[in-house]
Amino acid sequence: MPSDDFRLDYAGCRALLRKRLAEEAPGRIQSLSGPRQVGKTTLLLELARERPDSTIYAAGDGPEAALPGFWERLWSRAERIAASGRAIVLLDEVHLLHDWAARLKGEWDRIRRRKMPVHVVATGSAALQLNVGSRESLAGRFERMTLTHWTAASIAASFRMAIEKAAEMIVTHGGYPGAIQYLEDPARWLAYVRDAILEPAIGRDVLALAPVRKPALLRQVFGVCASSPAQIVSLQKIQGQLQDAGALETIAHYLELLEDAYLVAPLEKYAVRGLRRRSAPPKLITLSNALLAAADPRGIPSSTRDPARFGAWVENACLAHAWNCGQRICYWREEPYEVDGVLEGSWGSWAVEIKTGAVEAADLRSLLEFTRRYPQHRPVLICDEPALSAAERVGVEAAPWRRFLAEGLPGAIRSP
């Protein structure tokens, strides 16, 4: 993902947009992208209701967008509103409009030349489709932010849910707000995730982002990722699991597309900055555990009946949470040592071991070896509540995974 991309939850995006729309107009175009079904349209409609007389909401996937003269009428109306005050134009799913980037550039340049008090917010479901256009035609004219997958804290606050229950839901069902109403009906919940999120993302968003010569292979690559949560998997091994053989370069490209569509993050192996990074297999993180549940025929694992698979889902959820919060994440492996995650960003620099079930001092050997070699990183164990004492005995900070999914680091840590 772009390093200059702000990843925010719903409340954070709303606050930032309100602040920027209150600034002097015309300002730069606000580019809001993010996964499907996380609330981008809801957010725009909420902003529109706050200023109904000065705001224009237009959807690129609405029936009116297909009518002749739609674009011209939109900007004529904005100009009329701006003649007597500030106007706000909210363009939802802008990437669905023909030649949207060039046309938006022309309108923005005209607004700037005439110093018209007009603010513009443009949204799109997939990062690449929105940002390719914005980079090529709108360079210097936009500010980018991402409304990312919901966190346990966002779910708890919005749905009046206990934070522990929200964290457990992130592991077992992900955090799509629209799916919460179907939690008591597994069949409807699964249908929602597949039909409203997964199928449109893979079947439309990704295929429209860049040339995909083998759509079936793309789906198979996602299937391998969803069946290998938080696992280090070589491209050769991925290739061996696919029914449709594909070149390694093609598989690597499809992994990048899946990340740009907020579905999968292939984590790189950690290397000190300035040193050449050796080619290493990626660690596959599915960015919402709802996608794991929708793609895995075995269903949601039980912590008691299937502890190993449940532990992998907890690790996947924790690393996805860090990615969604804008942290830079790698993994580290130097035989016989392996560290689950190396985090750098606004939380600080951390080496993270994630483990459910019982923890022995020997389980922290890799973590301590990494931080011996790279002392700028603080070691932390993310674990079940009863395992906190194991970390304390060896002097390692620790965090219960439920609290980590709610607060991240360092707010979630418990010092030894």
C-alpha positions, -999 to 999 in steps of 0.1 A, spaced: 0 0 0 12 36 -6 32 49 23 13 83 22 -21 67 26 -39 74 59 -57 43 71 -85 53 95 -116 37 110 -151 51 104 -149 77 132 -114 88 122 -124 93 85 -155 112 95 -135 135 118 -108 141 92 -133 148 64 -153 172 86 -121 191 94 -110 194 58 -144 203 45 -144 231 71 -112 246 56 -112 274 30 -124 262 -4 -113 252 -30 -90 227 -13 -75 196 -27 -97 167 -38 -103 143 -9 -97 108 -22 -114 81 0 -109 45 -9 -113 13 11 -127 -23 11 -163 -30 2 -190 -27 28 -171 -7 54 -193 24 52 -179 47 26 -214 55 11 -229 57 46 -202 82 55 -209 104 25 -246 103 31 -240 113 67 -219 143 56 -246 152 31 -273 153 57 -252 177 79 -252 203 51 -282 195 29 -285 229 12 -248 231 1 -240 195 -6 -244 174 -38 -242 136 -35 -237 117 -68 -231 80 -72 -212 66 -101 -232 34 -99 -266 52 -98 -290 51 -127 -288 89 -131 -251 86 -139 -259 68 -172 -281 96 -184 -268 121 -210 -255 153 -196 -251 139 -160 -216 152 -155 -224 187 -169 -255 191 -148 -236 180 -117 -210 208 -120 -235 234 -131 -254 228 -99 -222 230 -79 -214 263 -95 -249 277 -87 -245 267 -50 -210 282 -49 -223 315 -62 -240 321 -28 -217 302 -5 -196 271 -2 -205 239 -22 -195 203 -14 -195 177 -42 -195 141 -29 -187 116 -57 -193 81 -46 -178 52 -66 -163 78 -89 -141 51 -107 -173 38 -124 -177 70 -144 -162 70 -178 -128 88 -180 -134 100 -145 -98 111 -137 -93 133 -167 -128 149 -164 -124 155 -127 -90 171 -133 -106 195 -158 -133 205 -134 -109 209 -105 -86 231 -126 -115 252 -136 -126 256 -100 -91 266 -89 -87 291 -117 -120 308 -109 -115 305 -72 -149 289 -67 -156 278 -31 -161 241 -39 -149 211 -20 -147 177 -37 -147 142 -20 -143 112 -43 -146 75 -32 -138 42 -47 -139 6 -35 -105 -5 -47 -73 14 -40 -56 7 -73 -85 18 -95 -90 50 -77 -53 58 -72 -41 49 -107 -64 76 -120 -55 100 -92 -18 95 -97 -17 98 -134 -42 127 -140 -46 143 -106 -10 145 -93 -8 172 -67 -45 178 -67 -57 152 -42 -52 140 -6 -57 103 -1 -71 84 29 -84 49 35 -115 39 54 -103 5 64 -117 -27 79 -134 -20 112 -116 -27 144 -129 -43 176 -130 -8 192 -151 6 163 -175 -24 165 -179 -21 202 -186 16 202 -210 16 172 -230 -15 182 -228 -12 220 -210 -45 223 -185 -55 250 -150 -50 238 -141 -87 245 -170 -99 225 -162 -75 196 -126 -88 196 -137 -124 195 -161 -115 166 -131 -100 147 -114 -134 149 -144 -156 141 -165 -133 118 -144 -103 108 -157 -67 113 -180 -59 84 -207 -38 100 -235 -48 76 -229 -85 84 -235 -81 121 -273 -83 118 -269 -118 104 -247 -133 131 -275 -155 145 -282 -168 110 -250 -184 97 -264 -191 62 -275 -155 57 -243 -142 71 -222 -164 48 -243 -153 18 -239 -116 27 -201 -119 29 -198 -139 -4 -224 -120 -24 -219 -84 -11 -182 -84 -4 -161 -113 -18 -177 -118 -52 -179 -81 -61 -143 -75 -49 -128 -104 -69 -153 -106 -97 -155 -69 -105 -131 -47 -86 -99 -66 -91 -107 -75 -127 -113 -39 -136 -81 -26 -120 -55 -41 -143 -53 -67 -170 -60 -101 -156 -54 -127 -182 -65 -156 -161 -94 -147 -138 -98 -183 -127 -62 -183 -116 -67 -151 -96 -96 -168 -77 -74 -198 -70 -46 -176 -57 -71 -160 -33 -84 -195 -23 -48 -206 -14 -43 -174 7 -76 -179 25 -67 -215 33 -33 -205 46 -39 -177 72 -7 -163 87 15 -189 69 47 -184 51 41 -199 16 65 -198 -13 53 -188 -47 64 -222 -60 42 -239 -34 13 -217 -43 19 -226 -79 18 -263 -70 -16 -260 -53 -32 -243 -83 -53 -263 -108 -44 -237 -135 -6 -235 -138 7 -199 -139 40 -182 -140 55 -171 -107 55 -135 -119 18 -137 -126 11 -152 -91 31 -124 -75 12 -98 -96 -21 -113 -85 -10 -111 -48 -3 -74 -53 -38 -69 -69 -54 -87 -40 -36 -63 -16 -47 -33 -35 -83 -45 -32 -79 -49 6 -83 -86 5 -48 -101 12 -15 -87 24 16 -107 14 41 -98 41 78 -96 32 107 -109 52 123 -84 74 156 -68 63 174 -38 77 168 -7 56 196 -1 32 204 -38 28 193 -57 -2 163 -78 6 167 -114 -6 139 -130 -25 118 -147 2 84 -163 3 56 -141 15 36 -145 47 -1 -145 37 -25 -124 58 -61 -122 48 -72 -87 58 -106 -97 73 -113 -130 90 -148 -129 75 -131 -137 42 -115 -168 58 -149 -180 70 -164 -174 36 -137 -192 17 -128 -221 40 -152 -251 36 -143 -262 72 -160 -232 86 -151 -212 117 -127 -230 140 -134 -237 177 -108 -228 202 -114 -260 221 -120 -285 192 -95 -271 167 -70 -251 187 -43 -250 161 -65 -236 134 -81 -212 159 -46 -200 168 -38 -193 132 -70 -173 129 -60 -152 159 -26 -146 145 -41 -136 112 -66 -112 128 -38 -96 149 -15 -90 120 -44 -78 98 -54 -54 125 -18 -39 126 -19 -36 87 -53 -20 88 -41 5 113 -13 16 90 17 -2 105 44 -15 83 46 -53 89 72 -79 80 80 -113 94 115 -127 103 129 -161 98 165 -173 102 165 -210 109 159 -222 135 143 -189 146 110 -173 134 92 -142 146 55 -138 137 56 -100 130 80 -71 129 60 -39 133 72 -3 125 50 28 125 30 50 147 29 23 174 67 22 175 91 -6 166 81 -41 179 89 -77 175 57 -96 180 50 -133 189 14 -144 188 4 -176 205 -28 -190 219 -28 -218 245 0 -225 270 32 -206 266 66 -218 278 98 -198 281 112 -217 251 84 -203 229 100 -169 233 135 -179 222 130 -166 186 116 -133 199 145 -127 222 171 -137 196 156 -112 171 156 -84 196 192 -93 206 202 -88 170 179 -58 164 176 -40 198 157 -11 183 126 -33 184 108 -41 217 96 -77 222 60 -83 230 39 -115 234 3 -114 223 -15 -143 240 -43 -157 261 -48 -141 295 -34 -171 314 -2 -170 294 8 -134 306 27 -148 335 51 -167 311 61 -135 295 66 -118 329 89 -146 340 114 -138 312 109 -100 313 89 -96 281 60 -72 277 27 -90 269 -8 -82 257 -40 -104 257 -50 -108 221 -85 -95 228 -71 -62 242 -46 -60 213 -74 -62 188 -91 -33 206 -62 -11 214 -32 -21 193 2 -12 208 15 2 230 -19 8 247 -26 -29 250 7 -40 266 12 -52 301 47 -45 313 66 -73 332 
